[in-house]
């Protein structure tokens, strides 16, 4: 998985899974030796252990998207800690690796959230609104129009239309010269040291 730092990088990210279509997406990523980051919901993780294992096995990255998809800014410190820690334990029990990225549901974070998650918070710079449009062509064109070096693209692999869009997008983006990498790989190549409690939207 060598990355050429002189060529553009793109971080595709998928939230709210694992879902019934995630495996198809992983097969396409694997076929093109491409990577993405999956921010998983804890309560779904134990039902699809095989998917979680596969994400890790093909070099994609697993992040924490809380246990119950709560808006963390409305939670107490104890609730935030539960939402993060429980999902970390679930994921770590499956992939035997520490989870060190969080994406807060709705990108909603405040000082209490930032201090309680004990990881960097990875948000996004390109919002496809795929959950709203539910149309593979529209999502595909949105990504192609907004793709630029260093961007973090937000999608949701729980929608079949999104997975269809991503399956078409992956070879097109590669053909356009993008290296599809995880958010941690992109941070490293761009010279960022991710800090616990900081919020990242893109790497420039
Ligand atoms: Ni979400």
py3Dmol code that shows the C-alpha trace and the ligand (Angstrom):
import py3Dmol

protein = """\
ATOM      1  CA  UNK A   1       0.000   0.000   0.000  1.00  0.00           C
ATOM      2  CA  UNK A   2       2.624   2.538  -0.936  1.00  0.00           C
ATOM      3  CA  UNK A   3       1.299   6.068  -1.377  1.00  0.00           C
ATOM      4  CA  UNK A   4       2.841   8.617  -3.738  1.00  0.00           C
ATOM      5  CA  UNK A   5       2.746  11.955  -1.852  1.00  0.00           C
ATOM      6  CA  UNK A   6       3.071  13.898  -5.127  1.00  0.00           C
ATOM      7  CA  UNK A   7      -0.257  12.546  -6.386  1.00  0.00           C
ATOM      8  CA  UNK A   8      -3.713  13.594  -5.137  1.00  0.00           C
ATOM      9  CA  UNK A   9      -5.294  11.762  -2.229  1.00  0.00           C
ATOM     10  CA  UNK A  10      -8.944  11.293  -1.438  1.00  0.00           C
ATOM     11  CA  UNK A  11     -10.522   9.818   1.696  1.00  0.00           C
ATOM     12  CA  UNK A  12     -13.866   8.164   1.062  1.00  0.00           C
ATOM     13  CA  UNK A  13     -15.690   7.682   4.365  1.00  0.00           C
ATOM     14  CA  UNK A  14     -18.806   5.638   5.045  1.00  0.00           C
ATOM     15  CA  UNK A  15     -20.984   6.106   8.133  1.00  0.00           C
ATOM     16  CA  UNK A  16     -23.734   4.266   9.984  1.00  0.00           C
ATOM     17  CA  UNK A  17     -22.808   0.695   8.997  1.00  0.00           C
ATOM     18  CA  UNK A  18     -22.025  -2.057   8.874  1.00  0.00           C
ATOM     19  CA  UNK A  19     -25.060  -2.736   6.704  1.00  0.00           C
ATOM     20  CA  UNK A  20     -26.371  -5.275   4.212  1.00  0.00           C
ATOM     21  CA  UNK A  21     -24.525  -3.692   1.256  1.00  0.00           C
ATOM     22  CA  UNK A  22     -21.163  -3.090   2.920  1.00  0.00           C
ATOM     23  CA  UNK A  23     -19.651  -6.388   1.803  1.00  0.00           C
ATOM     24  CA  UNK A  24     -20.281  -5.552  -1.878  1.00  0.00           C
ATOM     25  CA  UNK A  25     -18.506  -2.260  -1.415  1.00  0.00           C
ATOM     26  CA  UNK A  26     -15.568  -3.980   0.277  1.00  0.00           C
ATOM     27  CA  UNK A  27     -15.232  -6.414  -2.618  1.00  0.00           C
ATOM     28  CA  UNK A  28     -14.926  -3.485  -5.025  1.00  0.00           C
ATOM     29  CA  UNK A  29     -12.398  -1.688  -2.825  1.00  0.00           C
ATOM     30  CA  UNK A  30     -10.365  -4.885  -2.629  1.00  0.00           C
ATOM     31  CA  UNK A  31     -10.522  -5.450  -6.385  1.00  0.00           C
ATOM     32  CA  UNK A  32      -9.026  -2.001  -7.061  1.00  0.00           C
ATOM     33  CA  UNK A  33      -6.641  -2.066  -4.108  1.00  0.00           C
ATOM     34  CA  UNK A  34      -8.432   1.033  -2.835  1.00  0.00           C
ATOM     35  CA  UNK A  35      -9.120   1.958   0.761  1.00  0.00           C
ATOM     36  CA  UNK A  36     -11.770   3.844   2.689  1.00  0.00           C
ATOM     37  CA  UNK A  37     -12.712   4.553   6.285  1.00  0.00           C
ATOM     38  CA  UNK A  38     -15.825   3.111   7.901  1.00  0.00           C
ATOM     39  CA  UNK A  39     -17.334   4.842  10.931  1.00  0.00           C
ATOM     40  CA  UNK A  40     -19.370   2.059  12.492  1.00  0.00           C
ATOM     41  CA  UNK A  41     -22.331   2.117  14.848  1.00  0.00           C
ATOM     42  CA  UNK A  42     -21.638  -0.065  17.861  1.00  0.00           C
ATOM     43  CA  UNK A  43     -25.068  -1.661  18.138  1.00  0.00           C
ATOM     44  CA  UNK A  44     -24.720  -2.972  14.540  1.00  0.00           C
ATOM     45  CA  UNK A  45     -21.157  -4.207  14.846  1.00  0.00           C
ATOM     46  CA  UNK A  46     -21.798  -7.484  16.643  1.00  0.00           C
ATOM     47  CA  UNK A  47     -24.416  -8.539  14.055  1.00  0.00           C
ATOM     48  CA  UNK A  48     -21.935  -8.251  11.189  1.00  0.00           C
ATOM     49  CA  UNK A  49     -18.605  -9.340  12.562  1.00  0.00           C
ATOM     50  CA  UNK A  50     -17.575 -10.771   9.179  1.00  0.00           C
ATOM     51  CA  UNK A  51     -17.972  -7.339   7.587  1.00  0.00           C
ATOM     52  CA  UNK A  52     -15.952  -5.649  10.327  1.00  0.00           C
ATOM     53  CA  UNK A  53     -13.192  -8.226   9.913  1.00  0.00           C
ATOM     54  CA  UNK A  54     -13.151  -7.755   6.159  1.00  0.00           C
ATOM     55  CA  UNK A  55     -12.880  -3.956   6.476  1.00  0.00           C
ATOM     56  CA  UNK A  56      -9.740  -4.421   8.514  1.00  0.00           C
ATOM     57  CA  UNK A  57      -8.367  -7.305   6.461  1.00  0.00           C
ATOM     58  CA  UNK A  58      -8.287  -5.324   3.207  1.00  0.00           C
ATOM     59  CA  UNK A  59      -6.489  -2.383   4.792  1.00  0.00           C
ATOM     60  CA  UNK A  60      -9.482  -0.129   5.275  1.00  0.00           C
ATOM     61  CA  UNK A  61      -9.844   1.758   8.520  1.00  0.00           C
ATOM     62  CA  UNK A  62     -12.445   1.317  11.233  1.00  0.00           C
ATOM     63  CA  UNK A  63     -13.675   4.317  13.192  1.00  0.00           C
ATOM     64  CA  UNK A  64     -16.221   4.769  15.958  1.00  0.00           C
ATOM     65  CA  UNK A  65     -19.578   6.416  15.168  1.00  0.00           C
ATOM     66  CA  UNK A  66     -21.015   5.793  18.670  1.00  0.00           C
ATOM     67  CA  UNK A  67     -23.119   2.928  19.968  1.00  0.00           C
ATOM     68  CA  UNK A  68     -26.601   4.359  19.399  1.00  0.00           C
ATOM     69  CA  UNK A  69     -25.989   7.266  17.004  1.00  0.00           C
ATOM     70  CA  UNK A  70     -26.870   9.866  19.616  1.00  0.00           C
ATOM     71  CA  UNK A  71     -26.252  13.573  19.213  1.00  0.00           C
ATOM     72  CA  UNK A  72     -23.378  13.771  21.674  1.00  0.00           C
ATOM     73  CA  UNK A  73     -23.804  17.479  22.390  1.00  0.00           C
ATOM     74  CA  UNK A  74     -27.082  16.578  24.101  1.00  0.00           C
ATOM     75  CA  UNK A  75     -25.495  13.843  26.235  1.00  0.00           C
ATOM     76  CA  UNK A  76     -23.978  13.855  29.698  1.00  0.00           C
ATOM     77  CA  UNK A  77     -20.322  13.032  30.130  1.00  0.00           C
ATOM     78  CA  UNK A  78     -21.285   9.521  31.282  1.00  0.00           C
ATOM     79  CA  UNK A  79     -23.464   8.971  28.217  1.00  0.00           C
ATOM     80  CA  UNK A  80     -20.739  10.180  25.869  1.00  0.00           C
ATOM     81  CA  UNK A  81     -18.215   7.883  27.497  1.00  0.00           C
ATOM     82  CA  UNK A  82     -20.637   4.955  27.198  1.00  0.00           C
ATOM     83  CA  UNK A  83     -21.366   5.698  23.525  1.00  0.00           C
ATOM     84  CA  UNK A  84     -17.661   5.742  22.696  1.00  0.00           C
ATOM     85  CA  UNK A  85     -16.198   3.137  25.015  1.00  0.00           C
ATOM     86  CA  UNK A  86     -18.761   0.408  24.336  1.00  0.00           C
ATOM     87  CA  UNK A  87     -18.273   0.645  20.583  1.00  0.00           C
ATOM     88  CA  UNK A  88     -14.509   0.642  20.975  1.00  0.00           C
ATOM     89  CA  UNK A  89     -14.721  -2.555  23.029  1.00  0.00           C
ATOM     90  CA  UNK A  90     -17.015  -4.225  20.448  1.00  0.00           C
ATOM     91  CA  UNK A  91     -14.776  -3.319  17.510  1.00  0.00           C
ATOM     92  CA  UNK A  92     -11.554  -4.146  19.304  1.00  0.00           C
ATOM     93  CA  UNK A  93     -12.938  -7.554  20.251  1.00  0.00           C
ATOM     94  CA  UNK A  94     -13.409  -8.308  16.551  1.00  0.00           C
ATOM     95  CA  UNK A  95     -10.283  -6.869  14.921  1.00  0.00           C
ATOM     96  CA  UNK A  96      -7.854  -6.966  17.865  1.00  0.00           C
ATOM     97  CA  UNK A  97      -6.836  -3.401  17.158  1.00  0.00           C
ATOM     98  CA  UNK A  98      -7.323  -0.190  19.043  1.00  0.00           C
ATOM     99  CA  UNK A  99      -9.859   2.181  17.498  1.00  0.00           C
ATOM    100  CA  UNK A 100      -8.471   5.689  17.562  1.00  0.00           C
ATOM    101  CA  UNK A 101     -10.851   7.723  15.403  1.00  0.00           C
ATOM    102  CA  UNK A 102     -14.325   9.003  16.185  1.00  0.00           C
ATOM    103  CA  UNK A 103     -16.863  10.663  13.948  1.00  0.00           C
ATOM    104  CA  UNK A 104     -19.556  12.343  16.007  1.00  0.00           C
ATOM    105  CA  UNK A 105     -23.081  11.769  14.654  1.00  0.00           C
ATOM    106  CA  UNK A 106     -24.259  14.877  12.739  1.00  0.00           C
ATOM    107  CA  UNK A 107     -20.746  16.286  13.116  1.00  0.00           C
ATOM    108  CA  UNK A 108     -21.990  17.571  16.435  1.00  0.00           C
ATOM    109  CA  UNK A 109     -19.235  18.243  18.962  1.00  0.00           C
ATOM    110  CA  UNK A 110     -18.609  20.684  21.812  1.00  0.00           C
ATOM    111  CA  UNK A 111     -15.811  20.998  24.379  1.00  0.00           C
ATOM    112  CA  UNK A 112     -17.299  18.244  26.580  1.00  0.00           C
ATOM    113  CA  UNK A 113     -17.541  15.866  23.613  1.00  0.00           C
ATOM    114  CA  UNK A 114     -14.028  16.744  22.439  1.00  0.00           C
ATOM    115  CA  UNK A 115     -12.579  16.122  25.869  1.00  0.00           C
ATOM    116  CA  UNK A 116     -14.507  12.896  26.539  1.00  0.00           C
ATOM    117  CA  UNK A 117     -13.884  10.947  23.306  1.00  0.00           C
ATOM    118  CA  UNK A 118     -10.101  10.697  23.880  1.00  0.00           C
ATOM    119  CA  UNK A 119      -9.437  10.498  20.135  1.00  0.00           C
ATOM    120  CA  UNK A 120      -9.285  12.870  17.177  1.00  0.00           C
ATOM    121  CA  UNK A 121     -12.716  13.683  15.710  1.00  0.00           C
ATOM    122  CA  UNK A 122     -12.849  13.164  11.957  1.00  0.00           C
ATOM    123  CA  UNK A 123     -15.610  15.070  10.222  1.00  0.00           C
ATOM    124  CA  UNK A 124     -15.797  15.860   6.493  1.00  0.00           C
ATOM    125  CA  UNK A 125     -15.350  18.476   3.799  1.00  0.00           C
ATOM    126  CA  UNK A 126     -17.659  17.065   1.099  1.00  0.00           C
ATOM    127  CA  UNK A 127     -21.188  16.120   2.132  1.00  0.00           C
ATOM    128  CA  UNK A 128     -22.928  14.113  -0.587  1.00  0.00           C
ATOM    129  CA  UNK A 129     -26.292  14.162   1.282  1.00  0.00           C
ATOM    130  CA  UNK A 130     -26.653  10.662  -0.110  1.00  0.00           C
ATOM    131  CA  UNK A 131     -29.149   9.679   2.618  1.00  0.00           C
ATOM    132  CA  UNK A 132     -31.469  12.397   1.349  1.00  0.00           C
ATOM    133  CA  UNK A 133     -31.123  12.106  -2.430  1.00  0.00           C
ATOM    134  CA  UNK A 134     -31.038   8.269  -2.497  1.00  0.00           C
ATOM    135  CA  UNK A 135     -29.923   8.353  -6.120  1.00  0.00           C
ATOM    136  CA  UNK A 136     -26.686   6.718  -7.272  1.00  0.00           C
ATOM    137  CA  UNK A 137     -26.164   9.018 -10.271  1.00  0.00           C
ATOM    138  CA  UNK A 138     -26.633  12.187  -8.224  1.00  0.00           C
ATOM    139  CA  UNK A 139     -24.247  10.970  -5.525  1.00  0.00           C
ATOM    140  CA  UNK A 140     -21.678   9.917  -8.103  1.00  0.00           C
ATOM    141  CA  UNK A 141     -21.755  13.307  -9.826  1.00  0.00           C
ATOM    142  CA  UNK A 142     -21.576  15.158  -6.516  1.00  0.00           C
ATOM    143  CA  UNK A 143     -18.377  13.314  -5.613  1.00  0.00           C
ATOM    144  CA  UNK A 144     -16.839  13.762  -9.076  1.00  0.00           C
ATOM    145  CA  UNK A 145     -17.573  17.513  -8.996  1.00  0.00           C
ATOM    146  CA  UNK A 146     -16.169  18.065  -5.509  1.00  0.00           C
ATOM    147  CA  UNK A 147     -13.236  15.643  -5.441  1.00  0.00           C
ATOM    148  CA  UNK A 148      -9.964  17.443  -4.753  1.00  0.00           C
ATOM    149  CA  UNK A 149      -6.688  16.493  -3.153  1.00  0.00           C
ATOM    150  CA  UNK A 150      -7.060  16.231   0.639  1.00  0.00           C
ATOM    151  CA  UNK A 151     -10.838  16.123   0.834  1.00  0.00           C
ATOM    152  CA  UNK A 152     -12.799  13.848   3.161  1.00  0.00           C
ATOM    153  CA  UNK A 153     -16.007  12.648   1.487  1.00  0.00           C
ATOM    154  CA  UNK A 154     -19.057  11.720   3.577  1.00  0.00           C
ATOM    155  CA  UNK A 155     -21.307   8.872   2.447  1.00  0.00           C
ATOM    156  CA  UNK A 156     -23.462   6.215   4.129  1.00  0.00           C
ATOM    157  CA  UNK A 157     -23.038   2.589   3.087  1.00  0.00           C
ATOM    158  CA  UNK A 158     -26.376   1.624   4.657  1.00  0.00           C
ATOM    159  CA  UNK A 159     -28.057   2.865   1.458  1.00  0.00           C
ATOM    160  CA  UNK A 160     -27.968   0.621  -1.605  1.00  0.00           C
ATOM    161  CA  UNK A 161     -27.912   3.682  -3.887  1.00  0.00           C
ATOM    162  CA  UNK A 162     -24.773   4.927  -2.160  1.00  0.00           C
ATOM    163  CA  UNK A 163     -23.020   1.597  -2.527  1.00  0.00           C
ATOM    164  CA  UNK A 164     -23.973   1.530  -6.222  1.00  0.00           C
ATOM    165  CA  UNK A 165     -22.534   5.033  -6.584  1.00  0.00           C
ATOM    166  CA  UNK A 166     -19.318   4.087  -4.774  1.00  0.00           C
ATOM    167  CA  UNK A 167     -18.856   0.916  -6.834  1.00  0.00           C
ATOM    168  CA  UNK A 168     -18.943   3.062  -9.987  1.00  0.00           C
ATOM    169  CA  UNK A 169     -16.890   5.879  -8.491  1.00  0.00           C
ATOM    170  CA  UNK A 170     -13.925   3.855  -7.287  1.00  0.00           C
ATOM    171  CA  UNK A 171     -12.482   2.981 -10.725  1.00  0.00           C
ATOM    172  CA  UNK A 172     -13.344   6.430 -12.125  1.00  0.00           C
ATOM    173  CA  UNK A 173     -11.532   8.270  -9.314  1.00  0.00           C
ATOM    174  CA  UNK A 174      -8.511   6.002  -9.702  1.00  0.00           C
ATOM    175  CA  UNK A 175      -8.533   6.645 -13.456  1.00  0.00           C
ATOM    176  CA  UNK A 176      -8.583  10.391 -12.682  1.00  0.00           C
ATOM    177  CA  UNK A 177      -5.371   9.927 -10.698  1.00  0.00           C
ATOM    178  CA  UNK A 178      -6.656   9.831  -7.122  1.00  0.00           C
ATOM    179  CA  UNK A 179      -5.191   7.524  -4.542  1.00  0.00           C
ATOM    180  CA  UNK A 180      -8.056   6.315  -2.354  1.00  0.00           C
ATOM    181  CA  UNK A 181      -6.700   6.151   1.171  1.00  0.00           C
ATOM    182  CA  UNK A 182      -7.865   5.994   4.764  1.00  0.00           C
ATOM    183  CA  UNK A 183      -8.155   9.170   6.828  1.00  0.00           C
ATOM    184  CA  UNK A 184      -5.131   8.123   8.909  1.00  0.00           C
ATOM    185  CA  UNK A 185      -3.029   7.458   5.820  1.00  0.00           C
ATOM    186  CA  UNK A 186      -3.996  10.823   4.380  1.00  0.00           C
ATOM    187  CA  UNK A 187      -3.168  12.628   7.622  1.00  0.00           C
ATOM    188  CA  UNK A 188       0.223  10.980   7.749  1.00  0.00           C
ATOM    189  CA  UNK A 189       1.120  11.763   4.133  1.00  0.00           C
ATOM    190  CA  UNK A 190      -0.090  15.371   4.522  1.00  0.00           C
ATOM    191  CA  UNK A 191       2.034  15.800   7.651  1.00  0.00           C
ATOM    192  CA  UNK A 192      -0.710  16.026  10.254  1.00  0.00           C
ATOM    193  CA  UNK A 193      -0.271  14.559  13.708  1.00  0.00           C
ATOM    194  CA  UNK A 194      -3.861  13.980  14.765  1.00  0.00           C
ATOM    195  CA  UNK A 195      -4.545  15.266  18.268  1.00  0.00           C
ATOM    196  CA  UNK A 196      -7.124  13.852  20.663  1.00  0.00           C
ATOM    197  CA  UNK A 197     -10.122  16.166  20.892  1.00  0.00           C
ATOM    198  CA  UNK A 198      -9.322  18.119  17.716  1.00  0.00           C
ATOM    199  CA  UNK A 199     -11.817  18.156  14.855  1.00  0.00           C
ATOM    200  CA  UNK A 200     -10.563  17.562  11.301  1.00  0.00           C
ATOM    201  CA  UNK A 201     -12.526  18.296   8.131  1.00  0.00           C
ATOM    202  CA  UNK A 202      -9.897  17.934   5.414  1.00  0.00           C
ATOM    203  CA  UNK A 203      -6.142  17.843   5.012  1.00  0.00           C
ATOM    204  CA  UNK A 204      -4.597  20.666   2.979  1.00  0.00           C
TER     205      UNK A 204
END
"""
ligand_1 = """\
1
NI
Ni -24.266 8.943 11.150
"""
view = py3Dmol.view(width=600, height=400)
view.addModel(protein, "pdb")
view.setStyle({"model": 0}, {"cartoon": {"style": "trace"}})
view.addModel(ligand_1, "xyz")
view.setStyle({"model": 1}, {"stick": {}})
view.zoomTo()
view.show()
